[in-house]
Amino acid sequence: MSKQIEEAYIVAATRSPIGKAPRGMFKNTRPDDLLAMVLKSALAQVPSLDPAAIEDAIIGCAFPEAEQGLNMARMSVLLAGLPNTVGGVTINRYCASGLTAVAMAADRIRVGEADVMIAGGAESMSMVPMMGNKISMNPAIARDENVGMAYGMGLTAEKVAAQWKVSREDQDAFALASHQKALAGIAAGEFKDETTAIDIVEHFPNLGSGQIDIKTRKANNDEGPRADTSLEGLAKLKAVFAAKGSVTAGNSSQMSDGAGALIIASEAAIKRFNLTPLARFVSFSVRGVPPEIMGIGPKEAIPAALKKADLQLADMGWIELNEAFAAQALAVIRDLGLNPEVVNPLGGAIALGHPLGATGAIRSATAIHGMRRRNQKYSMVTMCVGTGMGAAGIFERV
């Protein structure tokens, strides 16, 4: 006997500030500790919720090993002081891990198997490098039909730039705009609703006393946006992925550390615990594209997510299009005819950073709080994904 599909509502959404990797403010902060702090903050936003009602925590991570291994989701649940009854599972869809976690948690509620779920993501690119500590790729990717899987992300961006004719000048201008929008957003306090201030605890040897000095400082804002970014400065940067290419460190996303968390509840749980919903989860879609042009993935996922929701692009008042590279973001914008005015109103990963598996959860918090501040009906979070995928999720303000 089939069950009626329930609605899933986001009742809390928060994130850490994003630190630069590998030498930024969170270089010595473990990702499981960072996630635990964000989980505590999310729970503090819903004080009437009984934590024992939470069934599971689904957490995204792109390289789940070392400091973010050992099922980081469950470890962080325990570190955050949640009841032992709350489960935890770590999932990986590379850059869409956090958004996939949101969709999976919402689906558990929609099919009636849970009333309260946690979704989120965490990534330390300072502690776990790109590709992980031990790279062991299947030798079969060297075959011609599979070689696209072996391409580095930067090379796929070069291929997208060439195929969609995105110039170096346009990429640099897009990168500059990302920094300018992010800085304006910070100055205007636009990130305050979504951001959890993090206490950074540092230990220093005191040679005079023979003791360890402990210093604590608070991280309030994202570390990536730079006020000194200029077109002249960006133009001086060399292409790093192809000899005659156009993709540079300046028009690519930053390596970053960060975490994000959302609490998702059923209508029954909202009534039971007197919760105030921020948004309704509407739809999610993932689609595959050739691995060698992975950056174009959102152009396939966005229409699919809209179709599932029976909505149009014009209905989207806020679109968080992850800026893995300016080349792929511009290609998607132009291919689908996205309205630039609603794409990344507060900047994107080029300025704000991209902590891989956490980004989907982080940008979901941005989109949800952003559309509420600006009284918009729908928002979307979308990104390209390594090995050739795109993902998109839609939220409705309530």
C-alpha positions as CSV (number, residue, x, y, z in Angstrom):
1,M,0.0,0.0,0.0
2,S,1.6,3.3,-1.1
3,K,2.0,6.2,1.3
4,Q,1.1,9.8,0.6
5,I,4.1,12.0,0.1
6,E,4.7,14.3,3.1
7,E,6.2,17.8,3.0
8,A,9.6,18.4,4.3
9,Y,10.4,21.8,5.9
10,I,13.7,23.4,6.8
11,V,13.4,24.7,10.4
12,A,17.1,25.7,10.9
13,A,19.9,26.5,8.5
14,T,23.4,27.7,9.5
15,R,27.0,27.5,8.5
16,S,30.5,28.4,9.7
17,P,32.4,31.2,8.2
18,I,34.5,29.9,5.3
19,G,38.3,29.8,5.9
20,K,41.0,29.8,3.3
21,A,43.0,26.6,2.9
22,P,45.7,25.5,3.6
23,R,46.9,28.4,5.8
24,G,43.7,30.2,6.8
25,M,41.9,30.6,10.1
26,F,40.7,27.0,10.3
27,K,44.0,25.4,9.4
28,N,44.2,23.8,12.8
29,T,40.5,23.2,13.3
30,R,39.4,19.6,12.8
31,P,36.4,19.3,10.4
32,D,34.5,17.1,12.8
33,D,34.9,19.7,15.5
34,L,33.8,22.5,13.1
35,L,30.8,20.5,12.1
36,A,29.9,19.8,15.8
37,M,29.9,23.5,16.5
38,V,27.6,24.2,13.6
39,L,25.3,21.4,14.7
40,K,25.1,22.9,18.2
41,S,24.2,26.3,16.6
42,A,21.5,24.8,14.4
43,L,19.9,23.1,17.4
44,A,20.0,26.3,19.4
45,Q,17.8,27.9,16.7
46,V,15.0,25.4,17.5
47,P,15.0,25.3,21.4
48,S,11.6,23.8,21.5
49,L,12.7,20.7,19.5
50,D,13.5,17.6,21.5
51,P,16.9,16.4,20.1
52,A,15.8,12.8,20.8
53,A,13.2,13.2,18.0
54,I,16.0,13.5,15.4
55,E,16.4,10.2,13.7
56,D,19.6,10.6,11.6
57,A,22.2,13.0,10.4
58,I,23.3,12.8,6.8
59,I,26.5,14.7,6.2
60,G,28.4,15.3,2.9
61,C,32.1,15.2,2.5
62,A,34.1,15.0,-0.7
63,F,37.2,13.3,0.7
64,P,36.0,11.3,3.7
65,E,39.4,10.2,5.2
66,A,41.9,11.1,7.9
67,E,40.5,13.9,10.1
68,Q,37.2,13.7,8.3
69,G,37.0,9.9,8.1
70,L,35.7,7.3,10.5
71,N,32.1,8.2,9.6
72,M,32.5,11.9,10.5
73,A,28.7,12.3,10.6
74,R,28.3,10.0,13.6
75,M,31.4,11.4,15.3
76,S,30.2,14.9,15.0
77,V,26.7,14.1,16.3
78,L,28.3,12.7,19.4
79,L,30.8,15.6,19.7
80,A,27.9,18.0,19.5
81,G,26.3,16.3,22.5
82,L,23.2,14.9,20.7
83,P,21.5,11.9,22.2
84,N,23.1,8.5,21.4
85,T,19.9,7.6,19.6
86,V,20.7,10.0,16.8
87,G,22.3,8.2,13.9
88,G,24.9,9.5,11.4
89,V,26.0,8.6,7.9
90,T,28.6,10.3,5.7
91,I,28.0,10.5,2.0
92,N,30.0,11.6,-1.0
93,R,29.0,13.2,-4.3
94,Y,32.0,15.4,-4.4
95,C,30.9,19.1,-4.7
96,A,27.2,18.2,-4.5
97,S,27.7,16.1,-1.3
98,G,26.1,18.7,1.0
99,L,23.1,19.3,-1.3
100,T,22.6,15.6,-1.8
101,A,22.5,15.2,2.0
102,V,19.7,17.8,2.2
103,A,17.8,16.0,-0.5
104,M,18.3,12.6,1.1
105,A,17.2,13.8,4.5
106,A,14.2,15.5,3.0
107,D,13.2,12.3,1.2
108,R,13.3,10.3,4.5
109,I,10.6,12.7,5.7
110,R,8.7,12.8,2.5
111,V,8.2,9.1,2.4
112,G,7.2,9.0,6.1
113,E,10.2,7.2,7.5
114,A,11.3,10.1,9.8
115,D,9.9,13.3,11.3
116,V,13.2,15.2,12.1
117,M,16.5,14.9,10.2
118,I,19.8,16.7,10.1
119,A,21.5,17.4,6.8
120,G,24.8,19.1,6.2
121,G,28.4,18.9,5.1
122,A,32.0,19.5,6.3
123,E,35.3,19.7,4.6
124,S,38.8,20.7,5.6
125,M,41.0,21.2,2.5
126,S,43.7,22.3,4.9
127,M,43.9,18.9,6.6
128,V,42.8,16.6,3.7
129,P,44.2,17.7,0.3
130,M,42.5,17.6,-3.0
131,M,42.3,14.0,-4.2
132,G,42.9,12.8,-0.6
133,N,46.1,11.5,1.0
134,K,46.4,8.4,-1.1
135,I,45.5,8.6,-4.8
136,S,44.7,5.2,-6.4
137,M,42.7,5.6,-9.6
138,N,41.5,2.7,-11.6
139,P,43.9,2.0,-14.5
140,A,41.0,1.7,-16.8
141,I,40.6,5.5,-16.9
142,A,43.7,5.6,-19.2
143,R,41.6,4.0,-22.0
144,D,40.4,6.4,-24.6
145,E,36.7,5.9,-23.8
146,N,37.3,6.7,-20.1
147,V,40.1,9.2,-20.2
148,G,37.7,12.1,-19.3
149,M,37.5,10.8,-15.8
150,A,41.2,11.4,-15.4
151,Y,41.0,15.1,-16.4
152,G,41.8,17.5,-13.6
153,M,39.0,20.0,-12.8
154,G,41.0,22.9,-14.2
155,L,41.4,21.1,-17.6
156,T,37.6,20.4,-17.7
157,A,37.1,24.2,-17.2
158,E,39.4,24.9,-20.1
159,K,37.4,22.6,-22.3
160,V,34.2,24.3,-21.3
161,A,35.7,27.7,-21.9
162,A,36.7,26.7,-25.4
163,Q,33.5,24.9,-26.3
164,W,31.2,27.6,-25.0
165,K,33.5,30.4,-26.1
166,V,34.0,32.1,-22.7
167,S,36.8,34.6,-23.0
168,R,39.5,35.3,-20.4
169,E,38.3,38.8,-20.1
170,D,34.8,37.7,-19.3
171,Q,36.1,35.2,-16.7
172,D,38.1,37.8,-14.9
173,A,35.2,40.3,-14.9
174,F,33.0,37.6,-13.4
175,A,35.6,36.9,-10.8
176,L,35.9,40.6,-9.9
177,A,32.1,40.8,-9.5
178,S,32.1,37.8,-7.2
179,H,34.5,39.6,-4.8
180,Q,32.6,42.9,-5.0
181,K,29.2,41.3,-4.3
182,A,30.7,39.2,-1.4
183,L,32.3,42.3,0.2
184,A,29.1,44.3,-0.2
185,G,27.2,41.5,1.4
186,I,29.5,41.3,4.4
187,A,29.4,45.1,4.9
188,A,25.6,45.1,4.8
189,G,25.3,42.2,7.2
190,E,23.6,40.0,4.7
191,F,25.4,36.8,5.9
192,K,24.5,37.3,9.6
193,D,21.3,35.2,9.6
194,E,23.1,32.2,8.2
195,T,26.5,32.3,9.9
196,T,27.6,30.8,13.2
197,A,30.5,32.5,14.8
198,I,33.2,30.0,15.6
199,D,35.6,30.1,18.5
200,I,39.1,29.2,17.3
201,V,41.2,27.8,20.1
202,E,45.0,27.9,19.5
203,H,47.8,26.5,21.6
204,F,51.3,28.1,21.8
205,P,54.3,26.9,23.7
206,N,55.6,29.4,26.3
207,L,59.3,28.9,26.5
208,G,59.6,31.1,29.5
209,S,57.1,29.3,31.7
210,G,57.4,25.9,30.2
211,Q,53.6,25.9,29.8
212,I,51.2,25.9,26.9
213,D,49.4,29.2,26.4
214,I,45.8,28.9,25.1
215,K,44.4,31.7,23.0
216,T,40.9,32.0,21.7
217,R,39.6,34.2,18.9
218,K,36.3,34.4,17.1
219,A,35.7,33.9,13.4
220,N,32.7,35.9,12.2
221,N,33.2,36.4,8.5
222,D,34.3,34.5,5.4
223,E,38.0,34.8,4.8
224,G,38.1,34.7,1.1
225,P,36.7,38.0,-0.3
226,R,39.5,40.5,-1.2
227,A,39.0,44.2,-1.4
228,D,42.2,44.6,-3.5
229,T,41.0,42.4,-6.3
230,S,41.1,44.3,-9.7
231,L,40.8,43.5,-13.3
232,E,44.4,44.6,-13.7
233,G,45.6,42.2,-11.0
234,L,43.5,39.3,-12.4
235,A,44.8,39.9,-15.9
236,K,48.4,39.4,-14.7
237,L,47.8,35.9,-13.4
238,K,49.0,33.1,-15.6
239,A,46.8,30.2,-16.8
240,V,47.6,27.2,-14.6
241,F,46.0,24.3,-16.3
242,A,46.8,24.8,-20.0
243,A,49.8,26.5,-21.7
244,K,47.5,28.8,-23.7
245,G,44.5,28.6,-21.5
246,S,42.3,31.2,-19.8
247,V,41.6,29.6,-16.4
248,T,43.7,31.0,-13.6
249,A,43.8,30.9,-9.8
250,G,42.0,34.2,-9.8
251,N,38.9,33.1,-11.8
252,S,38.6,29.7,-10.1
253,S,37.1,28.8,-6.8
254,Q,39.2,28.9,-3.6
255,M,40.3,25.9,-1.6
256,S,38.5,26.3,1.7
257,D,37.5,24.9,5.1
258,G,33.9,25.1,6.3
259,A,30.8,23.3,7.5
260,G,27.0,23.8,7.2
261,A,23.9,22.2,8.8
262,L,20.2,22.2,8.3
263,I,17.4,20.7,10.4
264,I,14.5,19.3,8.4
265,A,11.1,18.4,9.9
266,S,7.8,17.0,8.9
267,E,4.5,19.0,9.3
268,A,3.7,16.7,12.2
269,A,7.0,17.6,14.0
270,I,6.4,21.3,13.3
271,K,3.1,21.1,15.1
272,R,4.3,18.9,17.9
273,F,7.3,21.0,18.8
274,N,5.9,24.4,17.8
275,L,8.6,25.0,15.2
276,T,8.6,27.8,12.6
277,P,9.5,26.6,9.1
278,L,11.9,28.7,7.1
279,A,11.4,27.0,3.7
280,R,9.9,23.9,2.1
281,F,12.0,21.5,0.2
282,V,10.6,21.3,-3.3
283,S,12.7,19.2,-5.6
284,F,16.1,17.8,-6.4
285,S,17.7,16.5,-9.5
286,V,21.1,15.1,-10.6
287,R,22.1,14.5,-14.2
288,G,25.3,13.2,-15.8
289,V,27.4,14.9,-18.6
290,P,30.6,13.9,-20.2
291,P,33.4,13.9,-17.6
292,E,35.7,16.1,-19.7
293,I,33.1,19.0,-19.6
294,M,31.9,18.3,-16.0
295,G,31.4,22.1,-15.4
296,I,28.4,22.3,-17.6
297,G,26.5,19.8,-15.4
298,P,24.0,22.4,-14.0
299,K,22.6,23.0,-17.5
300,E,21.1,19.5,-17.4
301,A,20.2,19.4,-13.7
302,I,18.4,22.7,-13.5
303,P,15.7,22.0,-16.1
304,A,15.2,18.5,-14.5
305,A,14.7,20.0,-11.0
306,L,12.3,22.7,-12.4
307,K,10.3,20.0,-14.3
308,K,9.9,18.0,-11.1
309,A,8.7,21.1,-9.3
310,D,6.4,22.2,-12.2
311,L,8.2,25.6,-12.1
312,Q,9.9,27.9,-14.6
313,L,13.3,29.6,-14.4
314,A,11.4,32.9,-14.1
315,D,10.0,31.6,-10.8
316,M,13.5,31.5,-9.2
317,G,14.1,34.7,-7.2
318,W,17.5,33.5,-6.0
319,I,20.0,31.1,-7.6
320,E,23.1,29.9,-5.9
321,L,25.2,28.6,-8.9
322,N,28.5,27.3,-7.4
323,E,31.4,29.1,-9.0
324,A,33.8,26.2,-9.4
325,F,35.3,28.2,-12.2
326,A,34.1,31.4,-13.9
327,A,34.3,29.6,-17.2
328,Q,31.7,27.0,-16.3
329,A,29.5,29.4,-14.4
330,L,29.3,31.7,-17.4
331,A,28.7,28.8,-19.8
332,V,25.7,27.6,-17.7
333,I,24.3,31.1,-17.3
334,R,24.5,31.7,-21.1
335,D,23.4,28.3,-22.2
336,L,20.2,28.4,-20.0
337,G,19.6,32.1,-20.2
338,L,19.8,32.6,-16.4
339,N,19.1,36.1,-15.2
340,P,22.4,37.4,-13.9
341,E,20.6,39.6,-11.4
342,V,19.4,36.6,-9.4
343,V,22.5,34.4,-9.8
344,N,24.8,34.6,-6.7
345,P,23.6,38.0,-5.4
346,L,26.2,37.9,-2.6
347,G,29.0,36.5,-4.7
348,G,30.1,32.9,-5.0
349,A,32.9,30.4,-4.5
350,I,35.5,32.5,-6.4
351,A,35.3,35.0,-3.5
352,L,33.6,33.2,-0.7
353,G,35.4,29.8,-1.1
354,H,34.4,26.3,-1.9
355,P,34.8,23.7,0.9
356,L,33.8,20.9,-1.5
357,G,31.4,18.5,0.3
358,A,30.1,21.3,2.6
359,T,29.3,23.8,-0.1
360,G,25.8,22.5,-1.0
361,A,24.7,22.8,2.7
362,I,26.4,26.2,3.0
363,R,24.8,27.6,-0.1
364,S,21.4,26.2,0.9
365,A,21.6,28.3,4.0
366,T,22.5,31.3,1.9
367,A,19.6,30.8,-0.5
368,I,17.0,30.1,2.2
369,H,17.9,33.1,4.3
370,G,18.5,35.3,1.3
371,M,15.1,34.7,-0.3
372,R,13.4,35.3,3.1
373,R,15.1,38.7,3.5
374,R,14.2,39.7,0.0
375,N,10.7,38.3,0.2
376,Q,11.2,35.9,-2.8
377,K,9.1,32.8,-3.3
378,Y,11.7,30.3,-4.7
379,S,15.4,29.7,-4.5
380,M,17.7,27.2,-6.1
381,V,21.1,25.8,-5.3
382,T,23.1,24.1,-8.1
383,M,26.6,23.0,-8.9
384,C,28.8,21.0,-11.2
385,V,30.3,17.8,-9.9
386,G,33.5,16.0,-10.7
387,T,33.5,13.0,-13.1
388,G,30.6,14.7,-15.0
389,M,27.5,15.5,-13.1
390,G,25.3,18.4,-12.2
391,A,22.9,18.8,-9.2
392,A,20.1,21.2,-8.4
393,G,17.7,21.6,-5.5
394,I,14.8,24.0,-5.1
395,F,13.4,25.6,-1.9
396,E,10.2,27.5,-1.3
397,R,9.8,30.3,1.3
398,V,7.0,29.7,3.8
